[in-house]
Amino acid sequence: MRTTILLIAAMLATANLYAQAEKPKRKPNPIFAPVKDDPKLPRVLLIGDSISIGYTLATREFLKGKANLHRIPTNGGPTTKGLASIEAWLGKGKWNVIHFNWGLHDLKYMGPKGQNLFPKDKGGKPQVPLAAYEKNLEQLVVRLKKTGAKLIWRNTTPVPPGAKGRYVGDSIKYNTAAASVMKKHGVPTHDLFTMSKVRMKELMLPANVHYTKEGSRVLGKDVARVIAEELKALKK
């Protein structure tokens, strides 16, 4: 009996190994792929949510030959995730410029049982209330300043009408709170909100906080421009 059980277990284990071997391996996402630094170029870090994920490759393309552009290996989420992860994201290397944002996940409405994008008219609450967002952002900026890098705050992009679980105007409220923190710490703001608001129909998906492929490329080009300007200023 024992021999039979062992034989069955061995057969199942072998079958499992074959099944794993036959599964095609996913190609690594180039957005999150490790960057091999050119030691002659400055190191730049992008921190942000899916909006920044969308413009990472375009930004890297436009900064080719000017900077080693890295990004955090995940969606930056709300400020609470930032506080929990910032040490790992910064690592031990030296950063010359850090371009960062939190906001769209903070202002996102959640249900009483953690439901994602839950309507406020059904009891949904912001994932991180405005006062807590400002407090969290303050802590994050203090930590980022310790790196000695040139910091660039990228303000939070608009919420279009009809977007699920987020509401028109909330980006402005969170950006106002963020502006207070940035002014206190002398951190310049890269204003992608205004560009996106003015060109919303052209750049953004309808009723969605995300961008078209070309929209993300437009953002990436502008992010690269701002970073390049800061790198040039650092050389003076």
C-alpha positions as CSV (number, residue, x, y, z in Angstrom):
1,M,0.0,0.0,0.0
2,R,2.8,2.4,1.0
3,T,4.7,1.6,-2.2
4,T,1.6,2.3,-4.3
5,I,1.1,5.7,-2.6
6,L,4.7,6.6,-3.1
7,L,4.5,5.6,-6.8
8,I,1.4,7.7,-7.3
9,A,3.1,10.7,-5.6
10,A,6.1,10.3,-7.8
11,M,4.0,10.2,-11.0
12,L,2.1,13.3,-10.0
13,A,5.3,15.1,-9.2
14,T,6.7,14.2,-12.6
15,A,3.5,15.2,-14.4
16,N,3.6,18.6,-12.6
17,L,7.2,19.1,-13.7
18,Y,6.3,18.4,-17.3
19,A,3.3,20.7,-17.1
20,Q,5.6,23.5,-15.8
21,A,8.2,22.9,-18.5
22,E,5.5,23.1,-21.2
23,K,4.2,26.5,-20.0
24,P,5.5,29.2,-22.3
25,K,7.6,31.7,-20.3
26,R,6.2,35.3,-20.3
27,K,8.5,37.8,-21.9
28,P,9.7,40.3,-19.3
29,N,7.9,43.6,-19.5
30,P,10.4,46.1,-20.9
31,I,8.9,48.9,-18.8
32,F,10.0,47.1,-15.6
33,A,13.1,45.5,-17.0
34,P,16.3,46.4,-15.0
35,V,18.3,49.1,-16.7
36,K,22.0,48.6,-17.3
37,D,23.6,52.0,-16.5
38,D,26.0,53.8,-18.8
39,P,28.4,55.1,-16.1
40,K,29.0,58.3,-18.1
41,L,25.3,59.3,-17.8
42,P,23.3,60.5,-14.8
43,R,20.8,58.3,-13.1
44,V,17.1,59.2,-13.0
45,L,14.2,57.5,-11.2
46,L,10.5,57.7,-12.1
47,I,8.0,57.1,-9.3
48,G,4.3,56.9,-10.1
49,D,1.2,54.9,-10.9
50,S,-0.1,53.5,-14.2
51,I,0.0,57.0,-15.8
52,S,3.8,56.9,-15.3
53,I,3.9,53.3,-16.4
54,G,2.3,54.5,-19.7
55,Y,4.9,57.1,-20.3
56,T,8.1,55.3,-19.1
57,L,9.3,53.8,-22.4
58,A,8.6,57.1,-24.3
59,T,10.5,59.1,-21.7
60,R,13.4,56.6,-21.9
61,E,13.5,56.9,-25.6
62,F,13.5,60.7,-25.5
63,L,16.3,60.7,-22.9
64,K,18.5,58.2,-24.8
65,G,22.1,59.3,-24.6
66,K,21.2,61.8,-21.9
67,A,20.3,59.7,-18.8
68,N,19.9,56.2,-17.4
69,L,16.2,56.2,-16.8
70,H,14.9,53.8,-14.2
71,R,11.5,53.4,-12.7
72,I,10.1,51.6,-9.7
73,P,9.3,48.0,-10.6
74,T,5.5,48.3,-9.9
75,N,2.5,50.6,-9.8
76,G,3.3,53.3,-7.2
77,G,-0.3,53.2,-5.9
78,P,-1.4,55.5,-3.1
79,T,0.9,57.4,-0.7
80,T,0.4,54.6,1.8
81,K,2.1,52.2,-0.6
82,G,4.8,54.7,-1.1
83,L,5.6,55.0,2.6
84,A,5.7,51.2,2.9
85,S,8.0,50.7,-0.2
86,I,10.1,53.8,-0.6
87,E,13.3,52.4,0.9
88,A,13.2,49.4,-1.4
89,W,12.4,51.6,-4.4
90,L,15.3,54.0,-3.7
91,G,17.8,51.3,-3.2
92,K,21.4,52.1,-2.3
93,G,22.5,53.8,-5.6
94,K,22.9,57.5,-6.2
95,W,20.1,59.3,-8.0
96,N,20.7,62.6,-9.8
97,V,17.0,63.3,-10.5
98,I,13.8,61.8,-9.1
99,H,10.5,62.6,-10.9
100,F,7.6,61.5,-8.8
101,N,3.8,61.5,-8.2
102,W,1.1,60.1,-6.0
103,G,-2.6,61.0,-6.2
104,L,-4.9,59.1,-8.5
105,H,-4.9,56.1,-6.2
106,D,-5.3,58.2,-3.0
107,L,-8.4,60.0,-4.4
108,K,-9.9,56.7,-5.7
109,Y,-13.1,55.6,-3.9
110,M,-13.1,52.3,-2.1
111,G,-16.0,50.3,-0.6
112,P,-16.4,49.4,3.1
113,K,-15.1,45.9,2.4
114,G,-12.2,47.1,0.3
115,Q,-14.0,47.1,-3.0
116,N,-12.1,48.9,-5.7
117,L,-13.6,52.0,-7.5
118,F,-16.7,51.9,-5.3
119,P,-19.3,54.7,-5.9
120,K,-19.4,57.4,-3.2
121,D,-23.2,57.5,-3.4
122,K,-23.2,53.9,-2.1
123,G,-20.9,54.6,0.8
124,G,-17.5,54.7,-0.9
125,K,-14.6,56.7,0.7
126,P,-11.3,58.0,-0.7
127,Q,-8.6,55.4,-0.3
128,V,-6.5,58.1,1.4
129,P,-8.4,61.1,2.6
130,L,-7.1,64.5,1.7
131,A,-5.6,65.4,5.1
132,A,-3.8,62.0,5.3
133,Y,-2.6,62.4,1.7
134,E,-0.9,65.7,2.5
135,K,0.7,64.3,5.7
136,N,1.9,61.2,3.8
137,L,3.3,63.3,1.0
138,E,5.2,65.4,3.5
139,Q,6.9,62.3,4.9
140,L,7.7,61.1,1.4
141,V,9.2,64.4,0.3
142,V,11.4,64.5,3.4
143,R,12.7,61.1,2.7
144,L,13.3,61.8,-1.0
145,K,15.2,65.0,-0.2
146,K,17.7,62.9,1.9
147,T,18.8,61.2,-1.4
148,G,20.4,64.5,-2.5
149,A,18.7,64.1,-5.8
150,K,17.0,67.0,-7.7
151,L,13.3,66.4,-7.1
152,I,10.5,67.1,-9.6
153,W,6.9,66.7,-8.5
154,R,4.6,65.7,-11.3
155,N,1.1,66.9,-10.3
156,T,-1.9,64.5,-10.6
157,T,-3.6,64.3,-13.9
158,P,-7.4,65.0,-14.4
159,V,-10.4,62.8,-13.8
160,P,-12.6,62.9,-16.9
161,P,-16.4,62.9,-16.6
162,G,-17.8,59.4,-16.2
163,A,-14.6,57.8,-14.8
164,K,-15.5,54.9,-12.5
165,G,-14.8,55.4,-8.8
166,R,-13.1,58.8,-9.2
167,Y,-14.7,62.2,-9.5
168,V,-14.1,65.3,-11.5
169,G,-12.4,68.0,-9.5
170,D,-10.7,65.7,-7.0
171,S,-7.4,66.0,-8.7
172,I,-7.5,69.7,-8.2
173,K,-8.1,69.3,-4.4
174,Y,-5.2,66.8,-4.1
175,N,-3.0,68.9,-6.3
176,T,-3.7,72.0,-4.1
177,A,-2.6,70.0,-1.0
178,A,0.5,68.7,-2.8
179,A,1.4,72.2,-3.9
180,S,1.5,73.3,-0.3
181,V,4.0,70.5,0.5
182,M,6.1,71.2,-2.5
183,K,6.2,75.0,-1.8
184,K,7.3,74.3,1.8
185,H,10.2,72.1,0.5
186,G,11.2,74.1,-2.6
187,V,10.3,71.3,-5.0
188,P,9.3,72.4,-8.5
189,T,6.1,71.1,-10.0
190,H,5.8,69.6,-13.5
191,D,2.3,70.5,-14.5
192,L,0.8,67.6,-16.6
193,F,-2.6,68.4,-15.2
194,T,-3.1,71.5,-17.3
195,M,-1.8,69.9,-20.6
196,S,-4.1,66.9,-20.0
197,K,-7.1,69.0,-19.2
198,V,-6.7,71.2,-22.2
199,R,-6.1,68.3,-24.6
200,M,-8.3,65.7,-22.8
201,K,-10.3,64.6,-25.9
202,E,-7.1,64.2,-27.8
203,L,-4.9,62.5,-25.3
204,M,-7.1,60.6,-22.9
205,L,-9.4,57.6,-23.1
206,P,-13.1,58.5,-22.8
207,A,-14.5,58.3,-19.2
208,N,-11.1,57.0,-18.1
209,V,-8.2,58.4,-16.2
210,H,-5.8,56.6,-18.6
211,Y,-4.3,57.8,-21.9
212,T,-4.2,56.5,-25.5
213,K,-0.9,55.1,-26.7
214,E,-0.1,58.4,-28.4
215,G,-1.3,60.4,-25.4
216,S,1.2,58.5,-23.2
217,R,3.9,59.3,-25.7
218,V,3.0,63.0,-25.6
219,L,3.3,62.9,-21.8
220,G,6.6,61.0,-22.0
221,K,8.1,63.6,-24.4
222,D,7.2,66.3,-21.9
223,V,8.5,64.4,-18.9
224,A,11.8,63.9,-20.8
225,R,11.9,67.6,-21.6
226,V,11.6,68.6,-17.9
227,I,14.1,66.0,-16.7
228,A,16.6,67.1,-19.4
229,E,16.3,70.7,-18.3
230,E,17.0,69.8,-14.7
231,L,20.0,67.7,-15.7
232,K,21.3,70.6,-17.7
233,A,20.9,72.9,-14.8
234,L,22.8,70.5,-12.5
235,K,25.8,70.8,-14.8
236,K,26.0,74.5,-14.3
